[in-house]
Amino acid sequence: MSLDPLDGLARYLDDLGLLVYDPTGTAGDTFIETLPPEPAEAVGLWLYGAAEQDSRNG
């Protein structure tokens, strides 16, 4: 079981057949906090902090 949320999300999406995730980064089309030049069609997952919520926009 992975405690890394991005790894867990990538594995979940891979299990659903929505993308191909290889945790070693040598195959597949999904990458964690990086996006190499190949393959031409790929998914990059990043964690980032959101700005403070604006009370007018919810």
NUDO-8954 format. One line per field, with one value per atom (N, C-alpha, C): x, y, z; residue in three letters; chain; residue number from 1. Coordinates in steps of 0.1 Angstrom, whole numbers, always signed. Each point is the difference from the previous one (the first is absolute). Layout:
N
c1 = (X;...)
c2 = (Y;...)
c3 = (Z;...)
r = (ALA;...)
c = (A;...)
k = (NUM;...)
# end
This chain:
58
c1 = (+8;-8;+9;-4;+8;-5;+9;-5;+2;+6;+2;-14;-6;-13;+0;+11;+1;+2;+9;+2;-13;-7;-13;-10;-1;-9;+4;+12;+5;-3;+2;-3;-15;-8;-15;-5;+5;-4;+5;+12;+5;-9;-4;-9;-13;-5;-13;+2;+13;+3;+0;+0;+0;+14;+10;+14;+9;+12;+10;+11;+1;+10;+10;+13;+11;+8;-1;+7;+15;+6;+14;+3;-10;+1;+6;+2;+6;-9;-13;-11;-12;-10;-13;-1;-12;-2;-3;+2;-3;+13;+2;+12;-3;+7;-2;+10;-6;+8;+11;-2;+9;-8;+5;-7;+11;+5;+11;-5;+9;-4;-7;+2;-7;-6;-12;-8;-7;-4;-7;-13;-7;-12;+3;+0;+3;-8;+0;-6;+10;+0;+9;-8;+3;-7;+9;-5;+7;-9;+7;-7;+4;-9;+4;-10;+5;-9;-9;-12;-10;+1;-5;+0;-11;+0;-10;-13;-11;-13;-6;-5;-7;-14;-4;-14;-11;+3;-10;-2;+10;-1;+0;-4;-2;+12)
c2 = (-12;+12;+12;+10;+12;+11;+8;+11;+13;-1;+12;+2;+12;+1;+0;+5;+0;-14;-8;-13;-8;+2;-7;+4;+13;+4;-6;+0;-6;-14;-8;-14;-2;+8;-1;+2;+11;+2;-11;-5;-11;-13;-2;-12;+2;+12;+3;-1;-1;-1;+13;+11;+14;+5;-6;+3;-11;+1;-10;+6;-6;+5;-10;+3;-8;+8;-5;+7;+2;-8;+2;+11;+4;+11;-4;-12;-5;-3;-1;-4;+8;-2;+7;+14;+6;+14;+9;-4;+8;+2;+13;+4;+8;-2;+8;+11;+12;+13;+2;-6;+2;-3;+6;-4;+0;-12;-1;+3;+2;+4;-12;-12;-11;-8;-6;-1;+13;+1;+12;+3;-10;+1;-6;+9;-5;+8;-5;+6;+3;+12;+4;+4;-6;+3;+7;+11;+8;+4;+1;+6;+14;+9;+13;+7;+10;+7;+9;+1;+9;+13;+10;+14;+0;+10;+1;+2;-6;+0;+14;+5;+13;-2;+8;-2;+3;+8;+3;-11;-8;-11;-14;-1;-12;-6)
c3 = (+0;+0;+0;-9;-1;+9;+6;+8;-8;-12;-8;-8;+2;-7;-15;-6;-14;-6;+7;-4;+1;+11;+2;-10;-4;-10;-14;-3;-13;+0;+11;+0;-2;+7;-1;-15;-6;-14;-9;+3;-8;+2;+12;+3;-8;-2;-7;-15;-4;-15;-7;+8;-6;-5;+6;-4;+3;-4;+3;+9;+12;+10;+3;-1;+4;+11;+12;+11;-2;-8;-3;-10;-7;-9;-14;-2;-12;-11;+3;-10;+4;-8;+3;-5;+3;-4;+11;+12;+12;+9;+4;+7;+12;+10;+13;+0;+1;+1;-10;-12;-11;-13;-11;-12;-11;-4;-9;-14;-10;-14;-7;+4;-6;+12;-3;-12;-3;-12;-5;+8;+3;+8;+14;+10;+13;+11;+12;+11;+11;+5;+11;+12;+12;+12;+10;+5;+10;+12;+11;+12;+1;+3;+2;+10;+7;+10;-7;+4;-6;+8;-7;+6;+10;+9;+10;-7;+6;-7;+1;-11;-2;+5;+10;+6;-10;-10;-10;-10;-2;-10;+6;+13;+6;+6)
r = (MET;MET;MET;SER;SER;SER;LEU;LEU;LEU;ASP;ASP;ASP;PRO;PRO;PRO;LEU;LEU;LEU;ASP;ASP;ASP;GLY;GLY;GLY;LEU;LEU;LEU;ALA;ALA;ALA;ARG;ARG;ARG;TYR;TYR;TYR;LEU;LEU;LEU;ASP;ASP;ASP;ASP;ASP;ASP;LEU;LEU;LEU;GLY;GLY;GLY;LEU;LEU;LEU;LEU;LEU;LEU;VAL;VAL;VAL;TYR;TYR;TYR;ASP;ASP;ASP;PRO;PRO;PRO;THR;THR;THR;GLY;GLY;GLY;THR;THR;THR;ALA;ALA;ALA;GLY;GLY;GLY;ASP;ASP;ASP;THR;THR;THR;PHE;PHE;PHE;ILE;ILE;ILE;GLU;GLU;GLU;THR;THR;THR;LEU;LEU;LEU;PRO;PRO;PRO;PRO;PRO;PRO;GLU;GLU;GLU;PRO;PRO;PRO;ALA;ALA;ALA;GLU;GLU;GLU;ALA;ALA;ALA;VAL;VAL;VAL;GLY;GLY;GLY;LEU;LEU;LEU;TRP;TRP;TRP;LEU;LEU;LEU;TYR;TYR;TYR;GLY;GLY;GLY;ALA;ALA;ALA;ALA;ALA;ALA;GLU;GLU;GLU;GLN;GLN;GLN;ASP;ASP;ASP;SER;SER;SER;ARG;ARG;ARG;ASN;ASN;ASN;GLY;GLY;GLY)
c = (A;A;A;A;A;A;A;A;A;A;A;A;A;A;A;A;A;A;A;A;A;A;A;A;A;A;A;A;A;A;A;A;A;A;A;A;A;A;A;A;A;A;A;A;A;A;A;A;A;A;A;A;A;A;A;A;A;A;A;A;A;A;A;A;A;A;A;A;A;A;A;A;A;A;A;A;A;A;A;A;A;A;A;A;A;A;A;A;A;A;A;A;A;A;A;A;A;A;A;A;A;A;A;A;A;A;A;A;A;A;A;A;A;A;A;A;A;A;A;A;A;A;A;A;A;A;A;A;A;A;A;A;A;A;A;A;A;A;A;A;A;A;A;A;A;A;A;A;A;A;A;A;A;A;A;A;A;A;A;A;A;A;A;A;A;A;A;A;A;A;A;A;A;A)
k = (1;1;1;2;2;2;3;3;3;4;4;4;5;5;5;6;6;6;7;7;7;8;8;8;9;9;9;10;10;10;11;11;11;12;12;12;13;13;13;14;14;14;15;15;15;16;16;16;17;17;17;18;18;18;19;19;19;20;20;20;21;21;21;22;22;22;23;23;23;24;24;24;25;25;25;26;26;26;27;27;27;28;28;28;29;29;29;30;30;30;31;31;31;32;32;32;33;33;33;34;34;34;35;35;35;36;36;36;37;37;37;38;38;38;39;39;39;40;40;40;41;41;41;42;42;42;43;43;43;44;44;44;45;45;45;46;46;46;47;47;47;48;48;48;49;49;49;50;50;50;51;51;51;52;52;52;53;53;53;54;54;54;55;55;55;56;56;56;57;57;57;58;58;58)
# end
